[in-house]
Amino acid sequence: MGVGIDFRQKIAKRAAQEIHNGMIVNLGIGIPSLVPDHLPDDVHVMFHAENGVVGIGPSPEKGNEDENLCNAGGFPITILDGASYFDSATAFGMIRRGLLDLTVLGALQVSEKGDLANWIVPGKRVPGIGGAMDLAQKAKRVIVVMNHTDKAGNPKIVKECSLPLTSKRCVDLIITEMAVIEVKNDQLVLKELMQPYTVDDVIKNTGTELVISEDLKIFM
């Protein structure tokens, strides 16, 4: 089950609700890079990228891109007042010192214990692990945003990851086009449904057991 552009934006919008004033936040490529577009005007944070920038703003309008401004994935960005530039060693130093409040990453698989696999599918050419291992281990909170299933319809939320791990027991929250799921005490707790999906839809497309929250909400 693929995720269309509207669902990608919806996932990013929900992830933006986890970001609060004063945070330093790192965003992965893909859906995570859409998150700044959904922050309320009264929420002021500094977005960090491994290629050496803090203070990323919303995506530039088409035709207004600056060829000298990009995120770690090479996609064009804007910057906010007070932004800073530095080398990658400094960028990774910030990560490894535990200075990032939050990272939002994509994933290939997440296990019920919060194990993350997001850097390689054996036998396929991919960009590599990048900063994902450092971010997953050192950010104070890790949120995964992704399709609920892969292109073949197989669950990406599983009992145990079959793909090589990026990091163990690191994921705190999973947001897909179907649901918001919290990793808590080695269990997956279904906290919210993404309209128009149902509990049965989520259960059917998840590869492990879910605990249904007593306070289950609907995200419009």
C-alpha positions as CSV (number, residue, x, y, z in Angstrom):
1,M,0.0,0.0,0.0
2,G,1.7,3.2,-1.2
3,V,1.5,6.6,0.3
4,G,0.3,9.4,-1.9
5,I,1.4,13.0,-1.7
6,D,-1.5,14.0,0.5
7,F,-0.8,11.3,3.0
8,R,2.9,12.2,3.0
9,Q,1.9,15.8,4.0
10,K,-0.6,14.4,6.6
11,I,2.2,12.3,8.2
12,A,4.5,15.3,8.3
13,K,1.7,17.5,9.8
14,R,1.2,15.0,12.6
15,A,5.0,14.7,13.2
16,A,5.1,18.5,13.5
17,Q,2.9,18.3,16.6
18,E,5.7,16.5,18.5
19,I,8.0,19.6,18.1
20,H,7.9,22.3,20.7
21,N,9.5,25.7,21.3
22,G,13.2,25.8,21.8
23,M,14.0,22.3,20.4
24,I,17.0,21.4,18.3
25,V,15.6,18.9,15.7
26,N,17.2,16.8,13.0
27,L,15.2,15.7,10.0
28,G,15.9,12.7,7.7
29,I,15.2,12.8,4.0
30,G,11.8,12.1,2.4
31,I,8.7,12.7,4.6
32,P,10.8,14.1,7.5
33,S,11.9,17.0,5.3
34,L,8.3,18.1,4.9
35,V,7.8,18.7,8.7
36,P,9.0,22.4,8.8
37,D,6.1,23.3,6.4
38,H,3.6,22.3,9.1
39,L,4.9,24.1,12.1
40,P,2.7,26.8,13.6
41,D,4.0,30.3,13.4
42,D,4.4,30.5,17.2
43,V,6.6,27.4,17.4
44,H,10.3,28.4,17.1
45,V,12.9,25.7,16.8
46,M,16.3,25.2,15.1
47,F,16.4,22.4,12.5
48,H,19.8,20.6,12.2
49,A,21.4,18.8,9.3
50,E,24.4,16.6,9.2
51,N,26.0,18.4,6.3
52,G,26.6,21.4,8.7
53,V,23.7,23.8,9.2
54,V,21.4,24.7,12.1
55,G,18.4,26.9,11.4
56,I,16.6,25.4,8.4
57,G,13.3,27.0,7.4
58,P,10.4,25.9,5.2
59,S,11.0,24.4,1.8
60,P,11.7,27.1,-0.8
61,E,9.1,27.9,-3.4
62,K,9.7,26.5,-6.8
63,G,12.0,28.8,-8.7
64,N,13.4,30.4,-5.6
65,E,15.9,27.7,-4.6
66,D,19.4,28.7,-3.6
67,E,22.0,26.3,-5.1
68,N,24.2,26.9,-2.1
69,L,21.6,25.9,0.5
70,C,20.6,22.2,0.9
71,N,20.0,19.6,3.6
72,A,21.9,16.4,4.1
73,G,19.9,14.7,1.4
74,G,20.9,17.4,-1.1
75,F,17.4,19.0,-1.3
76,P,17.0,22.7,-1.3
77,I,16.2,24.6,1.9
78,T,15.7,28.0,3.3
79,I,17.3,29.4,6.5
80,L,15.9,31.3,9.4
81,D,17.4,34.4,11.2
82,G,20.2,33.1,13.4
83,A,21.2,30.1,11.3
84,S,24.7,28.8,11.5
85,Y,27.0,26.9,9.1
86,F,29.8,24.6,10.1
87,D,31.6,21.4,9.0
88,S,30.2,17.9,9.2
89,A,32.6,17.0,12.1
90,T,30.9,19.7,14.2
91,A,27.5,18.6,13.0
92,F,28.2,15.0,14.2
93,G,29.8,16.3,17.4
94,M,26.4,17.9,18.2
95,I,24.7,14.6,17.6
96,R,27.1,12.5,19.6
97,R,27.1,14.9,22.5
98,G,23.4,14.3,22.9
99,L,22.5,17.9,22.1
100,L,19.6,17.1,19.7
101,D,16.2,17.0,21.4
102,L,14.5,15.1,18.6
103,T,15.2,13.3,15.3
104,V,12.5,12.4,12.7
105,L,13.7,9.6,10.5
106,G,12.3,7.4,7.7
107,A,12.5,3.6,8.1
108,L,12.4,0.3,6.2
109,Q,11.3,-1.6,9.3
110,V,10.6,-1.0,13.0
111,S,10.2,-3.9,15.5
112,E,7.9,-4.1,18.5
113,K,10.9,-3.3,20.8
114,G,11.7,-0.2,18.9
115,D,14.6,-1.6,16.8
116,L,15.2,0.4,13.7
117,A,16.3,-0.8,10.2
118,N,16.5,2.1,7.7
119,W,19.8,2.0,5.9
120,I,20.1,-1.0,3.5
121,V,18.2,-3.7,1.7
122,P,20.7,-6.4,0.9
123,G,21.4,-6.7,-2.8
124,K,20.1,-3.3,-3.6
125,R,22.1,-0.1,-4.2
126,V,21.3,2.5,-1.6
127,P,23.0,5.8,-0.4
128,G,24.3,4.3,2.8
129,I,23.8,4.7,6.5
130,G,24.6,8.4,6.6
131,G,24.0,9.9,10.1
132,A,21.1,7.5,11.0
133,M,23.1,5.3,13.4
134,D,24.4,8.3,15.4
135,L,21.0,10.0,15.4
136,A,19.1,6.9,16.4
137,Q,21.4,6.3,19.4
138,K,22.1,9.8,20.6
139,A,19.0,12.0,20.0
140,K,16.9,12.4,23.1
141,R,13.7,11.2,21.2
142,V,13.4,9.3,17.9
143,I,10.3,9.5,15.8
144,V,9.9,7.3,12.6
145,V,7.6,8.5,9.8
146,M,7.0,6.0,7.0
147,N,4.5,4.0,4.9
148,H,2.7,1.4,7.0
149,T,3.6,-1.3,4.4
150,D,6.2,-1.7,1.7
151,K,5.4,-1.6,-2.1
152,A,4.5,-5.3,-2.0
153,G,2.0,-4.8,0.8
154,N,4.2,-6.4,3.5
155,P,4.1,-4.8,7.0
156,K,7.0,-2.5,7.9
157,I,6.1,-2.7,11.6
158,V,7.1,-6.2,12.6
159,K,7.9,-8.4,15.6
160,E,11.6,-8.6,14.7
161,C,13.4,-6.8,11.9
162,S,14.6,-9.0,9.1
163,L,16.8,-6.2,7.6
164,P,20.1,-5.1,9.0
165,L,19.6,-2.9,12.0
166,T,20.6,0.7,12.3
167,S,20.1,0.7,16.1
168,K,18.3,-1.3,18.8
169,R,15.5,-0.1,21.0
170,C,15.8,3.5,19.9
171,V,12.4,4.3,18.4
172,D,9.9,6.2,20.6
173,L,7.0,6.9,18.2
174,I,5.9,5.6,14.8
175,I,3.7,7.7,12.5
176,T,2.3,6.2,9.3
177,E,-0.6,7.0,6.9
178,M,-2.7,4.7,9.1
179,A,-1.7,5.3,12.7
180,V,0.3,6.8,15.4
181,I,2.0,4.0,17.5
182,E,4.0,4.5,20.6
183,V,6.8,2.1,21.6
184,K,6.4,1.5,25.3
185,N,7.8,-1.3,27.5
186,D,8.6,-3.5,24.5
187,Q,5.1,-3.2,23.2
188,L,3.4,-1.2,20.5
189,V,0.5,1.0,21.7
190,L,-1.9,2.2,19.1
191,K,-2.5,5.8,20.2
192,E,-4.2,7.4,17.2
193,L,-5.9,6.4,13.9
194,M,-5.3,8.4,10.8
195,Q,-8.6,9.0,9.1
196,P,-10.1,7.1,7.2
197,Y,-8.4,4.0,8.5
198,T,-9.9,1.7,11.2
199,V,-8.4,-0.3,14.0
200,D,-9.0,-3.5,11.8
201,D,-7.0,-1.9,9.0
202,V,-4.1,-1.2,11.2
203,I,-4.1,-4.6,12.8
204,K,-4.3,-6.3,9.4
205,N,-1.3,-4.4,8.1
206,T,0.9,-4.7,11.1
207,G,3.2,-7.7,11.5
208,T,3.0,-7.9,15.3
209,E,0.6,-7.5,18.1
210,L,-0.7,-4.1,19.1
211,V,-2.1,-2.8,22.4
212,I,-5.1,-0.5,21.7
213,S,-5.0,2.6,23.9
214,E,-8.0,3.2,26.1
215,D,-7.8,6.8,24.9
216,L,-7.7,6.1,21.2
217,K,-7.9,9.3,19.2
218,I,-8.6,10.1,15.5
219,F,-6.2,12.4,13.6
220,M,-8.1,14.2,10.8
